[in-house]
Amino acid sequence: MADDYGRKWDRCLADTAVKTVTGLAVGIMFSVLFFKRRTWPVSFGSGLGLGMGYTNCQHDFRSPYLIHGRVVKDQ
């Protein structure tokens, strides 16, 4: 049980870090190319990535008994 939580935390932190850094990079790119070096695209992109990572973690921890598979019909 504790090993499962540890695995979920590791996956959540890695996913959130990747999404935040990607959002930051896209925000920097848009800021430099399209918005005359303003700061709001950078903060918007990193906030968007952080929010997506948080939502994925919330979903992982709220559905611990979700079983993926296919439905087998009774005959």
CHARMM internal coordinates of N, CA and C (Angstrom, degrees):
IC EDIT
DIST 1 N 1 CA 1.4459
DIST 1 CA 1 C 1.5350
ANGL 1 N 1 CA 1 C 110.86
DIST 1 C 2 N 1.3410
ANGL 1 CA 1 C 2 N 116.22
DIHE 1 N 1 CA 1 C 2 N -46.44
DIST 2 N 2 CA 1.4566
ANGL 1 C 2 N 2 CA 119.42
DIHE 1 CA 1 C 2 N 2 CA 179.53
DIST 2 CA 2 C 1.5247
ANGL 2 N 2 CA 2 C 110.63
DIHE 1 C 2 N 2 CA 2 C -68.48
DIST 2 C 3 N 1.3224
ANGL 2 CA 2 C 3 N 116.66
DIHE 2 N 2 CA 2 C 3 N -34.36
DIST 3 N 3 CA 1.4583
ANGL 2 C 3 N 3 CA 120.44
DIHE 2 CA 2 C 3 N 3 CA 177.81
DIST 3 CA 3 C 1.5268
ANGL 3 N 3 CA 3 C 110.80
DIHE 2 C 3 N 3 CA 3 C -65.31
DIST 3 C 4 N 1.3256
ANGL 3 CA 3 C 4 N 116.34
DIHE 3 N 3 CA 3 C 4 N -35.45
DIST 4 N 4 CA 1.4651
ANGL 3 C 4 N 4 CA 121.09
DIHE 3 CA 3 C 4 N 4 CA 178.06
DIST 4 CA 4 C 1.5304
ANGL 4 N 4 CA 4 C 110.70
DIHE 3 C 4 N 4 CA 4 C -66.35
DIST 4 C 5 N 1.3354
ANGL 4 CA 4 C 5 N 116.81
DIHE 4 N 4 CA 4 C 5 N -42.81
DIST 5 N 5 CA 1.4697
ANGL 4 C 5 N 5 CA 119.78
DIHE 4 CA 4 C 5 N 5 CA 177.64
DIST 5 CA 5 C 1.5214
ANGL 5 N 5 CA 5 C 111.22
DIHE 4 C 5 N 5 CA 5 C -65.23
DIST 5 C 6 N 1.3069
ANGL 5 CA 5 C 6 N 116.66
DIHE 5 N 5 CA 5 C 6 N -39.83
DIST 6 N 6 CA 1.4612
ANGL 5 C 6 N 6 CA 119.77
DIHE 5 CA 5 C 6 N 6 CA 177.66
DIST 6 CA 6 C 1.5177
ANGL 6 N 6 CA 6 C 112.10
DIHE 5 C 6 N 6 CA 6 C -61.80
DIST 6 C 7 N 1.3367
ANGL 6 CA 6 C 7 N 115.27
DIHE 6 N 6 CA 6 C 7 N -41.56
DIST 7 N 7 CA 1.4607
ANGL 6 C 7 N 7 CA 119.88
DIHE 6 CA 6 C 7 N 7 CA 177.81
DIST 7 CA 7 C 1.5293
ANGL 7 N 7 CA 7 C 110.89
DIHE 6 C 7 N 7 CA 7 C -64.02
DIST 7 C 8 N 1.3305
ANGL 7 CA 7 C 8 N 116.15
DIHE 7 N 7 CA 7 C 8 N -40.96
DIST 8 N 8 CA 1.4731
ANGL 7 C 8 N 8 CA 119.67
DIHE 7 CA 7 C 8 N 8 CA 178.80
DIST 8 CA 8 C 1.5227
ANGL 8 N 8 CA 8 C 111.23
DIHE 7 C 8 N 8 CA 8 C -65.49
DIST 8 C 9 N 1.3416
ANGL 8 CA 8 C 9 N 117.45
DIHE 8 N 8 CA 8 C 9 N -41.82
DIST 9 N 9 CA 1.4583
ANGL 8 C 9 N 9 CA 119.94
DIHE 8 CA 8 C 9 N 9 CA 178.66
DIST 9 CA 9 C 1.5255
ANGL 9 N 9 CA 9 C 111.32
DIHE 8 C 9 N 9 CA 9 C -63.96
DIST 9 C 10 N 1.3254
ANGL 9 CA 9 C 10 N 116.88
DIHE 9 N 9 CA 9 C 10 N -42.25
DIST 10 N 10 CA 1.4651
ANGL 9 C 10 N 10 CA 119.68
DIHE 9 CA 9 C 10 N 10 CA 178.08
DIST 10 CA 10 C 1.5180
ANGL 10 N 10 CA 10 C 111.40
DIHE 9 C 10 N 10 CA 10 C -61.19
DIST 10 C 11 N 1.3349
ANGL 10 CA 10 C 11 N 116.10
DIHE 10 N 10 CA 10 C 11 N -45.00
DIST 11 N 11 CA 1.4638
ANGL 10 C 11 N 11 CA 120.12
DIHE 10 CA 10 C 11 N 11 CA 179.67
DIST 11 CA 11 C 1.5278
ANGL 11 N 11 CA 11 C 110.82
DIHE 10 C 11 N 11 CA 11 C -64.52
DIST 11 C 12 N 1.3306
ANGL 11 CA 11 C 12 N 117.06
DIHE 11 N 11 CA 11 C 12 N -40.08
DIST 12 N 12 CA 1.4630
ANGL 11 C 12 N 12 CA 120.85
DIHE 11 CA 11 C 12 N 12 CA -179.95
DIST 12 CA 12 C 1.5227
ANGL 12 N 12 CA 12 C 111.92
DIHE 11 C 12 N 12 CA 12 C -65.70
DIST 12 C 13 N 1.3187
ANGL 12 CA 12 C 13 N 116.78
DIHE 12 N 12 CA 12 C 13 N -45.40
DIST 13 N 13 CA 1.4638
ANGL 12 C 13 N 13 CA 119.31
DIHE 12 CA 12 C 13 N 13 CA -179.49
DIST 13 CA 13 C 1.5234
ANGL 13 N 13 CA 13 C 111.69
DIHE 12 C 13 N 13 CA 13 C -65.81
DIST 13 C 14 N 1.3191
ANGL 13 CA 13 C 14 N 116.84
DIHE 13 N 13 CA 13 C 14 N -41.00
DIST 14 N 14 CA 1.4626
ANGL 13 C 14 N 14 CA 119.54
DIHE 13 CA 13 C 14 N 14 CA 178.74
DIST 14 CA 14 C 1.5259
ANGL 14 N 14 CA 14 C 110.94
DIHE 13 C 14 N 14 CA 14 C -66.19
DIST 14 C 15 N 1.3220
ANGL 14 CA 14 C 15 N 117.12
DIHE 14 N 14 CA 14 C 15 N -42.83
DIST 15 N 15 CA 1.4610
ANGL 14 C 15 N 15 CA 121.34
DIHE 14 CA 14 C 15 N 15 CA 179.87
DIST 15 CA 15 C 1.5286
ANGL 15 N 15 CA 15 C 111.11
DIHE 14 C 15 N 15 CA 15 C -64.22
DIST 15 C 16 N 1.3299
ANGL 15 CA 15 C 16 N 116.57
DIHE 15 N 15 CA 15 C 16 N -43.48
DIST 16 N 16 CA 1.4629
ANGL 15 C 16 N 16 CA 120.87
DIHE 15 CA 15 C 16 N 16 CA 179.71
DIST 16 CA 16 C 1.5253
ANGL 16 N 16 CA 16 C 110.73
DIHE 15 C 16 N 16 CA 16 C -65.57
DIST 16 C 17 N 1.3191
ANGL 16 CA 16 C 17 N 117.31
DIHE 16 N 16 CA 16 C 17 N -40.62
DIST 17 N 17 CA 1.4697
ANGL 16 C 17 N 17 CA 120.26
DIHE 16 CA 16 C 17 N 17 CA 179.03
DIST 17 CA 17 C 1.5239
ANGL 17 N 17 CA 17 C 111.07
DIHE 16 C 17 N 17 CA 17 C -64.30
DIST 17 C 18 N 1.3244
ANGL 17 CA 17 C 18 N 117.25
DIHE 17 N 17 CA 17 C 18 N -43.79
DIST 18 N 18 CA 1.4683
ANGL 17 C 18 N 18 CA 120.31
DIHE 17 CA 17 C 18 N 18 CA -179.56
DIST 18 CA 18 C 1.5279
ANGL 18 N 18 CA 18 C 110.54
DIHE 17 C 18 N 18 CA 18 C -64.47
DIST 18 C 19 N 1.3230
ANGL 18 CA 18 C 19 N 117.25
DIHE 18 N 18 CA 18 C 19 N -44.21
DIST 19 N 19 CA 1.4614
ANGL 18 C 19 N 19 CA 119.92
DIHE 18 CA 18 C 19 N 19 CA -178.64
DIST 19 CA 19 C 1.5292
ANGL 19 N 19 CA 19 C 111.81
DIHE 18 C 19 N 19 CA 19 C -67.87
DIST 19 C 20 N 1.3314
ANGL 19 CA 19 C 20 N 117.58
DIHE 19 N 19 CA 19 C 20 N -37.59
DIST 20 N 20 CA 1.4581
ANGL 19 C 20 N 20 CA 120.76
DIHE 19 CA 19 C 20 N 20 CA 179.04
DIST 20 CA 20 C 1.5263
ANGL 20 N 20 CA 20 C 111.22
DIHE 19 C 20 N 20 CA 20 C -67.03
DIST 20 C 21 N 1.3224
ANGL 20 CA 20 C 21 N 116.88
DIHE 20 N 20 CA 20 C 21 N -44.34
DIST 21 N 21 CA 1.4712
ANGL 20 C 21 N 21 CA 120.30
DIHE 20 CA 20 C 21 N 21 CA 179.82
DIST 21 CA 21 C 1.5304
ANGL 21 N 21 CA 21 C 110.52
DIHE 20 C 21 N 21 CA 21 C -66.86
DIST 21 C 22 N 1.3271
ANGL 21 CA 21 C 22 N 117.23
DIHE 21 N 21 CA 21 C 22 N -38.58
DIST 22 N 22 CA 1.4583
ANGL 21 C 22 N 22 CA 120.07
DIHE 21 CA 21 C 22 N 22 CA 177.64
DIST 22 CA 22 C 1.5272
ANGL 22 N 22 CA 22 C 110.93
DIHE 21 C 22 N 22 CA 22 C -64.94
DIST 22 C 23 N 1.3330
ANGL 22 CA 22 C 23 N 116.57
DIHE 22 N 22 CA 22 C 23 N -43.53
DIST 23 N 23 CA 1.4625
ANGL 22 C 23 N 23 CA 119.84
DIHE 22 CA 22 C 23 N 23 CA 176.42
DIST 23 CA 23 C 1.5127
ANGL 23 N 23 CA 23 C 112.39
DIHE 22 C 23 N 23 CA 23 C -62.79
DIST 23 C 24 N 1.3223
ANGL 23 CA 23 C 24 N 116.70
DIHE 23 N 23 CA 23 C 24 N -37.76
DIST 24 N 24 CA 1.4627
ANGL 23 C 24 N 24 CA 121.30
DIHE 23 CA 23 C 24 N 24 CA 176.85
DIST 24 CA 24 C 1.5274
ANGL 24 N 24 CA 24 C 110.65
DIHE 23 C 24 N 24 CA 24 C -63.90
DIST 24 C 25 N 1.3231
ANGL 24 CA 24 C 25 N 116.66
DIHE 24 N 24 CA 24 C 25 N -44.13
DIST 25 N 25 CA 1.4665
ANGL 24 C 25 N 25 CA 120.61
DIHE 24 CA 24 C 25 N 25 CA -179.67
DIST 25 CA 25 C 1.5299
ANGL 25 N 25 CA 25 C 111.43
DIHE 24 C 25 N 25 CA 25 C -65.09
DIST 25 C 26 N 1.3239
ANGL 25 CA 25 C 26 N 116.20
DIHE 25 N 25 CA 25 C 26 N -42.58
DIST 26 N 26 CA 1.4699
ANGL 25 C 26 N 26 CA 119.26
DIHE 25 CA 25 C 26 N 26 CA 178.73
DIST 26 CA 26 C 1.5278
ANGL 26 N 26 CA 26 C 109.69
DIHE 25 C 26 N 26 CA 26 C -66.29
DIST 26 C 27 N 1.3295
ANGL 26 CA 26 C 27 N 117.37
DIHE 26 N 26 CA 26 C 27 N -38.60
DIST 27 N 27 CA 1.4604
ANGL 26 C 27 N 27 CA 120.58
DIHE 26 CA 26 C 27 N 27 CA 177.02
DIST 27 CA 27 C 1.5141
ANGL 27 N 27 CA 27 C 112.68
DIHE 26 C 27 N 27 CA 27 C -63.38
DIST 27 C 28 N 1.3164
ANGL 27 CA 27 C 28 N 117.09
DIHE 27 N 27 CA 27 C 28 N -40.99
DIST 28 N 28 CA 1.4701
ANGL 27 C 28 N 28 CA 120.71
DIHE 27 CA 27 C 28 N 28 CA 176.95
DIST 28 CA 28 C 1.5238
ANGL 28 N 28 CA 28 C 110.28
DIHE 27 C 28 N 28 CA 28 C -64.09
DIST 28 C 29 N 1.3247
ANGL 28 CA 28 C 29 N 115.94
DIHE 28 N 28 CA 28 C 29 N -43.42
DIST 29 N 29 CA 1.4619
ANGL 28 C 29 N 29 CA 119.63
DIHE 28 CA 28 C 29 N 29 CA 179.78
DIST 29 CA 29 C 1.5323
ANGL 29 N 29 CA 29 C 111.15
DIHE 28 C 29 N 29 CA 29 C -61.54
DIST 29 C 30 N 1.3253
ANGL 29 CA 29 C 30 N 117.22
DIHE 29 N 29 CA 29 C 30 N -47.22
DIST 30 N 30 CA 1.4583
ANGL 29 C 30 N 30 CA 120.04
DIHE 29 CA 29 C 30 N 30 CA 178.84
DIST 30 CA 30 C 1.5198
ANGL 30 N 30 CA 30 C 111.72
DIHE 29 C 30 N 30 CA 30 C -65.54
DIST 30 C 31 N 1.3299
ANGL 30 CA 30 C 31 N 117.26
DIHE 30 N 30 CA 30 C 31 N -36.03
DIST 31 N 31 CA 1.4499
ANGL 30 C 31 N 31 CA 120.95
DIHE 30 CA 30 C 31 N 31 CA 179.17
DIST 31 CA 31 C 1.5272
ANGL 31 N 31 CA 31 C 111.58
DIHE 30 C 31 N 31 CA 31 C -64.07
DIST 31 C 32 N 1.3089
ANGL 31 CA 31 C 32 N 116.20
DIHE 31 N 31 CA 31 C 32 N -43.01
DIST 32 N 32 CA 1.4651
ANGL 31 C 32 N 32 CA 120.48
DIHE 31 CA 31 C 32 N 32 CA -178.42
DIST 32 CA 32 C 1.5240
ANGL 32 N 32 CA 32 C 111.22
DIHE 31 C 32 N 32 CA 32 C -73.49
DIST 32 C 33 N 1.3397
ANGL 32 CA 32 C 33 N 116.89
DIHE 32 N 32 CA 32 C 33 N -42.58
DIST 33 N 33 CA 1.4608
ANGL 32 C 33 N 33 CA 119.72
DIHE 32 CA 32 C 33 N 33 CA -172.74
DIST 33 CA 33 C 1.5363
ANGL 33 N 33 CA 33 C 114.03
DIHE 32 C 33 N 33 CA 33 C -82.72
DIST 33 C 34 N 1.3201
ANGL 33 CA 33 C 34 N 117.43
DIHE 33 N 33 CA 33 C 34 N -37.61
DIST 34 N 34 CA 1.4606
ANGL 33 C 34 N 34 CA 119.06
DIHE 33 CA 33 C 34 N 34 CA -169.44
DIST 34 CA 34 C 1.5270
ANGL 34 N 34 CA 34 C 115.32
DIHE 33 C 34 N 34 CA 34 C -117.53
DIST 34 C 35 N 1.3205
ANGL 34 CA 34 C 35 N 119.63
DIHE 34 N 34 CA 34 C 35 N -26.95
DIST 35 N 35 CA 1.4602
ANGL 34 C 35 N 35 CA 120.53
DIHE 34 CA 34 C 35 N 35 CA -169.95
DIST 35 CA 35 C 1.5216
ANGL 35 N 35 CA 35 C 114.20
DIHE 34 C 35 N 35 CA 35 C -115.92
DIST 35 C 36 N 1.2875
ANGL 35 CA 35 C 36 N 118.19
DIHE 35 N 35 CA 35 C 36 N 26.64
DIST 36 N 36 CA 1.4691
ANGL 35 C 36 N 36 CA 124.34
DIHE 35 CA 35 C 36 N 36 CA 173.32
DIST 36 CA 36 C 1.5292
ANGL 36 N 36 CA 36 C 113.20
DIHE 35 C 36 N 36 CA 36 C 52.34
DIST 36 C 37 N 1.3177
ANGL 36 CA 36 C 37 N 115.44
DIHE 36 N 36 CA 36 C 37 N 45.61
DIST 37 N 37 CA 1.4652
ANGL 36 C 37 N 37 CA 124.27
DIHE 36 CA 36 C 37 N 37 CA 174.80
DIST 37 CA 37 C 1.5300
ANGL 37 N 37 CA 37 C 113.50
DIHE 36 C 37 N 37 CA 37 C 60.01
DIST 37 C 38 N 1.2994
ANGL 37 CA 37 C 38 N 116.65
DIHE 37 N 37 CA 37 C 38 N 39.07
DIST 38 N 38 CA 1.4698
ANGL 37 C 38 N 38 CA 120.78
DIHE 37 CA 37 C 38 N 38 CA 174.15
DIST 38 CA 38 C 1.5279
ANGL 38 N 38 CA 38 C 108.92
DIHE 37 C 38 N 38 CA 38 C -82.54
DIST 38 C 39 N 1.3197
ANGL 38 CA 38 C 39 N 116.54
DIHE 38 N 38 CA 38 C 39 N 160.01
DIST 39 N 39 CA 1.4661
ANGL 38 C 39 N 39 CA 119.93
DIHE 38 CA 38 C 39 N 39 CA -174.34
DIST 39 CA 39 C 1.5240
ANGL 39 N 39 CA 39 C 113.52
DIHE 38 C 39 N 39 CA 39 C -92.22
DIST 39 C 40 N 1.3169
ANGL 39 CA 39 C 40 N 118.27
DIHE 39 N 39 CA 39 C 40 N -17.93
DIST 40 N 40 CA 1.4618
ANGL 39 C 40 N 40 CA 118.22
DIHE 39 CA 39 C 40 N 40 CA -174.74
DIST 40 CA 40 C 1.5268
ANGL 40 N 40 CA 40 C 114.18
DIHE 39 C 40 N 40 CA 40 C -66.51
DIST 40 C 41 N 1.3361
ANGL 40 CA 40 C 41 N 121.96
DIHE 40 N 40 CA 40 C 41 N -32.58
DIST 41 N 41 CA 1.4741
ANGL 40 C 41 N 41 CA 118.19
DIHE 40 CA 40 C 41 N 41 CA 176.63
DIST 41 CA 41 C 1.5373
ANGL 41 N 41 CA 41 C 112.96
DIHE 40 C 41 N 41 CA 41 C -65.57
DIST 41 C 42 N 1.3320
ANGL 41 CA 41 C 42 N 116.30
DIHE 41 N 41 CA 41 C 42 N -31.51
DIST 42 N 42 CA 1.4584
ANGL 41 C 42 N 42 CA 120.16
DIHE 41 CA 41 C 42 N 42 CA 179.38
DIST 42 CA 42 C 1.5234
ANGL 42 N 42 CA 42 C 110.13
DIHE 41 C 42 N 42 CA 42 C -68.32
DIST 42 C 43 N 1.3175
ANGL 42 CA 42 C 43 N 117.06
DIHE 42 N 42 CA 42 C 43 N -47.61
DIST 43 N 43 CA 1.4639
ANGL 42 C 43 N 43 CA 119.86
DIHE 42 CA 42 C 43 N 43 CA 179.90
DIST 43 CA 43 C 1.5289
ANGL 43 N 43 CA 43 C 111.47
DIHE 42 C 43 N 43 CA 43 C -69.22
DIST 43 C 44 N 1.3284
ANGL 43 CA 43 C 44 N 117.13
DIHE 43 N 43 CA 43 C 44 N -35.16
DIST 44 N 44 CA 1.4608
ANGL 43 C 44 N 44 CA 120.32
DIHE 43 CA 43 C 44 N 44 CA 177.54
DIST 44 CA 44 C 1.5290
ANGL 44 N 44 CA 44 C 110.99
DIHE 43 C 44 N 44 CA 44 C -65.43
DIST 44 C 45 N 1.3262
ANGL 44 CA 44 C 45 N 117.45
DIHE 44 N 44 CA 44 C 45 N -43.80
DIST 45 N 45 CA 1.4691
ANGL 44 C 45 N 45 CA 121.18
DIHE 44 CA 44 C 45 N 45 CA 179.97
DIST 45 CA 45 C 1.5139
ANGL 45 N 45 CA 45 C 112.71
DIHE 44 C 45 N 45 CA 45 C -65.47
DIST 45 C 46 N 1.3333
ANGL 45 CA 45 C 46 N 116.91
DIHE 45 N 45 CA 45 C 46 N -43.53
DIST 46 N 46 CA 1.4623
ANGL 45 C 46 N 46 CA 118.44
DIHE 45 CA 45 C 46 N 46 CA 179.62
DIST 46 CA 46 C 1.5233
ANGL 46 N 46 CA 46 C 111.10
DIHE 45 C 46 N 46 CA 46 C -71.10
DIST 46 C 47 N 1.3104
ANGL 46 CA 46 C 47 N 118.18
DIHE 46 N 46 CA 46 C 47 N -34.64
DIST 47 N 47 CA 1.4605
ANGL 46 C 47 N 47 CA 120.65
DIHE 46 CA 46 C 47 N 47 CA 175.74
DIST 47 CA 47 C 1.5108
ANGL 47 N 47 CA 47 C 112.00
DIHE 46 C 47 N 47 CA 47 C -66.40
DIST 47 C 48 N 1.3092
ANGL 47 CA 47 C 48 N 116.30
DIHE 47 N 47 CA 47 C 48 N -37.87
DIST 48 N 48 CA 1.4664
ANGL 47 C 48 N 48 CA 120.66
DIHE 47 CA 47 C 48 N 48 CA 177.13
DIST 48 CA 48 C 1.5247
ANGL 48 N 48 CA 48 C 110.88
DIHE 47 C 48 N 48 CA 48 C -64.50
DIST 48 C 49 N 1.3118
ANGL 48 CA 48 C 49 N 117.65
DIHE 48 N 48 CA 48 C 49 N -44.01
DIST 49 N 49 CA 1.4624
ANGL 48 C 49 N 49 CA 121.35
DIHE 48 CA 48 C 49 N 49 CA 177.49
DIST 49 CA 49 C 1.5185
ANGL 49 N 49 CA 49 C 112.30
DIHE 48 C 49 N 49 CA 49 C -64.60
DIST 49 C 50 N 1.3295
ANGL 49 CA 49 C 50 N 116.97
DIHE 49 N 49 CA 49 C 50 N -40.41
DIST 50 N 50 CA 1.4527
ANGL 49 C 50 N 50 CA 120.74
DIHE 49 CA 49 C 50 N 50 CA 178.53
DIST 50 CA 50 C 1.5283
ANGL 50 N 50 CA 50 C 110.77
DIHE 49 C 50 N 50 CA 50 C -65.51
DIST 50 C 51 N 1.3089
ANGL 50 CA 50 C 51 N 116.40
DIHE 50 N 50 CA 50 C 51 N -40.70
DIST 51 N 51 CA 1.4645
ANGL 50 C 51 N 51 CA 120.18
DIHE 50 CA 50 C 51 N 51 CA 178.30
DIST 51 CA 51 C 1.5165
ANGL 51 N 51 CA 51 C 112.77
DIHE 50 C 51 N 51 CA 51 C -65.62
DIST 51 C 52 N 1.3315
ANGL 51 CA 51 C 52 N 117.13
DIHE 51 N 51 CA 51 C 52 N -39.65
DIST 52 N 52 CA 1.4671
ANGL 51 C 52 N 52 CA 119.42
DIHE 51 CA 51 C 52 N 52 CA 177.86
DIST 52 CA 52 C 1.5202
ANGL 52 N 52 CA 52 C 111.28
DIHE 51 C 52 N 52 CA 52 C -66.03
DIST 52 C 53 N 1.3322
ANGL 52 CA 52 C 53 N 117.19
DIHE 52 N 52 CA 52 C 53 N -40.65
DIST 53 N 53 CA 1.4583
ANGL 52 C 53 N 53 CA 120.17
DIHE 52 CA 52 C 53 N 53 CA 177.34
DIST 53 CA 53 C 1.5210
ANGL 53 N 53 CA 53 C 112.04
DIHE 52 C 53 N 53 CA 53 C -64.82
DIST 53 C 54 N 1.3258
ANGL 53 CA 53 C 54 N 117.35
DIHE 53 N 53 CA 53 C 54 N -40.36
DIST 54 N 54 CA 1.4614
ANGL 53 C 54 N 54 CA 121.55
DIHE 53 CA 53 C 54 N 54 CA 178.39
DIST 54 CA 54 C 1.5266
ANGL 54 N 54 CA 54 C 111.00
DIHE 53 C 54 N 54 CA 54 C -64.18
DIST 54 C 55 N 1.3144
ANGL 54 CA 54 C 55 N 116.98
DIHE 54 N 54 CA 54 C 55 N -41.60
DIST 55 N 55 CA 1.4614
ANGL 54 C 55 N 55 CA 120.89
DIHE 54 CA 54 C 55 N 55 CA 179.24
DIST 55 CA 55 C 1.5253
ANGL 55 N 55 CA 55 C 111.25
DIHE 54 C 55 N 55 CA 55 C -64.71
DIST 55 C 56 N 1.3214
ANGL 55 CA 55 C 56 N 117.41
DIHE 55 N 55 CA 55 C 56 N -41.06
DIST 56 N 56 CA 1.4682
ANGL 55 C 56 N 56 CA 120.03
DIHE 55 CA 55 C 56 N 56 CA 177.13
DIST 56 CA 56 C 1.5227
ANGL 56 N 56 CA 56 C 111.44
DIHE 55 C 56 N 56 CA 56 C -63.79
DIST 56 C 57 N 1.3272
ANGL 56 CA 56 C 57 N 117.37
DIHE 56 N 56 CA 56 C 57 N -40.33
DIST 57 N 57 CA 1.4629
ANGL 56 C 57 N 57 CA 120.37
DIHE 56 CA 56 C 57 N 57 CA 178.25
DIST 57 CA 57 C 1.5241
ANGL 57 N 57 CA 57 C 110.84
DIHE 56 C 57 N 57 CA 57 C -66.07
DIST 57 C 58 N 1.3036
ANGL 57 CA 57 C 58 N 116.30
DIHE 57 N 57 CA 57 C 58 N -41.10
DIST 58 N 58 CA 1.4551
ANGL 57 C 58 N 58 CA 120.52
DIHE 57 CA 57 C 58 N 58 CA 178.99
DIST 58 CA 58 C 1.5274
ANGL 58 N 58 CA 58 C 110.51
DIHE 57 C 58 N 58 CA 58 C -61.21
DIST 58 C 59 N 1.3073
ANGL 58 CA 58 C 59 N 116.57
DIHE 58 N 58 CA 58 C 59 N -41.39
DIST 59 N 59 CA 1.4564
ANGL 58 C 59 N 59 CA 120.84
DIHE 58 CA 58 C 59 N 59 CA 178.55
DIST 59 CA 59 C 1.5301
ANGL 59 N 59 CA 59 C 111.23
DIHE 58 C 59 N 59 CA 59 C -65.57
DIST 59 C 60 N 1.3326
ANGL 59 CA 59 C 60 N 117.20
DIHE 59 N 59 CA 59 C 60 N -41.20
DIST 60 N 60 CA 1.4660
ANGL 59 C 60 N 60 CA 120.29
DIHE 59 CA 59 C 60 N 60 CA 179.63
DIST 60 CA 60 C 1.5246
ANGL 60 N 60 CA 60 C 112.06
DIHE 59 C 60 N 60 CA 60 C -63.28
DIST 60 C 61 N 1.3228
ANGL 60 CA 60 C 61 N 117.42
DIHE 60 N 60 CA 60 C 61 N -39.90
DIST 61 N 61 CA 1.4545
ANGL 60 C 61 N 61 CA 120.02
DIHE 60 CA 60 C 61 N 61 CA -176.67
DIST 61 CA 61 C 1.5276
ANGL 61 N 61 CA 61 C 113.13
DIHE 60 C 61 N 61 CA 61 C -82.19
DIST 61 C 62 N 1.3173
ANGL 61 CA 61 C 62 N 118.39
DIHE 61 N 61 CA 61 C 62 N -22.06
DIST 62 N 62 CA 1.4590
ANGL 61 C 62 N 62 CA 120.29
DIHE 61 CA 61 C 62 N 62 CA -179.40
DIST 62 CA 62 C 1.5203
ANGL 62 N 62 CA 62 C 113.41
DIHE 61 C 62 N 62 CA 62 C -87.69
DIST 62 C 63 N 1.2889
ANGL 62 CA 62 C 63 N 118.00
DIHE 62 N 62 CA 62 C 63 N -15.80
DIST 63 N 63 CA 1.4619
ANGL 62 C 63 N 63 CA 120.16
DIHE 62 CA 62 C 63 N 63 CA 179.02
DIST 63 CA 63 C 1.5345
ANGL 63 N 63 CA 63 C 109.86
DIHE 62 C 63 N 63 CA 63 C -121.40
DIST 63 C 64 N 1.3223
ANGL 63 CA 63 C 64 N 117.64
DIHE 63 N 63 CA 63 C 64 N 68.13
DIST 64 N 64 CA 1.4694
ANGL 63 C 64 N 64 CA 119.15
DIHE 63 CA 63 C 64 N 64 CA -174.79
DIST 64 CA 64 C 1.5193
ANGL 64 N 64 CA 64 C 114.08
DIHE 63 C 64 N 64 CA 64 C -74.52
DIST 64 C 65 N 1.3246
ANGL 64 CA 64 C 65 N 117.56
DIHE 64 N 64 CA 64 C 65 N -21.18
DIST 65 N 65 CA 1.4580
ANGL 64 C 65 N 65 CA 119.65
DIHE 64 CA 64 C 65 N 65 CA -175.57
DIST 65 CA 65 C 1.5192
ANGL 65 N 65 CA 65 C 112.44
DIHE 64 C 65 N 65 CA 65 C -108.75
DIST 65 C 66 N 1.2920
ANGL 65 CA 65 C 66 N 117.46
DIHE 65 N 65 CA 65 C 66 N 23.69
DIST 66 N 66 CA 1.4549
ANGL 65 C 66 N 66 CA 121.72
DIHE 65 CA 65 C 66 N 66 CA 179.23
DIST 66 CA 66 C 1.5308
ANGL 66 N 66 CA 66 C 108.47
DIHE 65 C 66 N 66 CA 66 C -74.66
DIST 66 C 67 N 1.3079
ANGL 66 CA 66 C 67 N 115.22
DIHE 66 N 66 CA 66 C 67 N 124.89
DIST 67 N 67 CA 1.4566
ANGL 66 C 67 N 67 CA 120.78
DIHE 66 CA 66 C 67 N 67 CA -179.42
DIST 67 CA 67 C 1.5236
ANGL 67 N 67 CA 67 C 108.03
DIHE 66 C 67 N 67 CA 67 C -109.99
DIST 67 C 68 N 1.3034
ANGL 67 CA 67 C 68 N 116.15
DIHE 67 N 67 CA 67 C 68 N 124.26
DIST 68 N 68 CA 1.4572
ANGL 67 C 68 N 68 CA 120.75
DIHE 67 CA 67 C 68 N 68 CA 178.50
DIST 68 CA 68 C 1.5206
ANGL 68 N 68 CA 68 C 108.46
DIHE 67 C 68 N 68 CA 68 C -92.18
DIST 68 C 69 N 1.2756
ANGL 68 CA 68 C 69 N 115.86
DIHE 68 N 68 CA 68 C 69 N 130.76
DIST 69 N 69 CA 1.4518
ANGL 68 C 69 N 69 CA 120.10
DIHE 68 CA 68 C 69 N 69 CA 179.79
DIST 69 CA 69 C 1.5146
ANGL 69 N 69 CA 69 C 109.93
DIHE 68 C 69 N 69 CA 69 C 175.46
DIST 69 C 70 N 1.2982
ANGL 69 CA 69 C 70 N 115.13
DIHE 69 N 69 CA 69 C 70 N -168.55
DIST 70 N 70 CA 1.4523
ANGL 69 C 70 N 70 CA 118.19
DIHE 69 CA 69 C 70 N 70 CA 179.51
DIST 70 CA 70 C 1.5314
ANGL 70 N 70 CA 70 C 109.51
DIHE 69 C 70 N 70 CA 70 C -115.76
DIST 70 C 71 N 1.2878
ANGL 70 CA 70 C 71 N 115.01
DIHE 70 N 70 CA 70 C 71 N 155.85
DIST 71 N 71 CA 1.4478
ANGL 70 C 71 N 71 CA 120.94
DIHE 70 CA 70 C 71 N 71 CA -177.77
DIST 71 CA 71 C 1.5295
ANGL 71 N 71 CA 71 C 108.47
DIHE 70 C 71 N 71 CA 71 C -83.50
DIST 71 C 72 N 1.3177
ANGL 71 CA 71 C 72 N 115.49
DIHE 71 N 71 CA 71 C 72 N 131.00
DIST 72 N 72 CA 1.4568
ANGL 71 C 72 N 72 CA 120.76
DIHE 71 CA 71 C 72 N 72 CA 177.73
DIST 72 CA 72 C 1.5178
ANGL 72 N 72 CA 72 C 107.19
DIHE 71 C 72 N 72 CA 72 C -105.57
DIST 72 C 73 N 1.3245
ANGL 72 CA 72 C 73 N 116.60
DIHE 72 N 72 CA 72 C 73 N 124.70
DIST 73 N 73 CA 1.4615
ANGL 72 C 73 N 73 CA 121.13
DIHE 72 CA 72 C 73 N 73 CA -178.42
DIST 73 CA 73 C 1.5181
ANGL 73 N 73 CA 73 C 110.81
DIHE 72 C 73 N 73 CA 73 C -80.41
DIST 73 C 74 N 1.3439
ANGL 73 CA 73 C 74 N 115.17
DIHE 73 N 73 CA 73 C 74 N 142.59
DIST 74 N 74 CA 1.4606
ANGL 73 C 74 N 74 CA 120.23
DIHE 73 CA 73 C 74 N 74 CA 174.93
DIST 74 CA 74 C 1.5200
ANGL 74 N 74 CA 74 C 109.23
DIHE 73 C 74 N 74 CA 74 C -76.75
DIST 74 C 75 N 1.3158
ANGL 74 CA 74 C 75 N 116.17
DIHE 74 N 74 CA 74 C 75 N 144.52
DIST 75 N 75 CA 1.4672
ANGL 74 C 75 N 75 CA 119.20
DIHE 74 CA 74 C 75 N 75 CA -179.85
DIST 75 CA 75 C 1.5066
ANGL 75 N 75 CA 75 C 111.17
DIHE 74 C 75 N 75 CA 75 C -109.68
END
COOR INIT
IC SEED 1 N 1 CA 1 C
IC BUILD
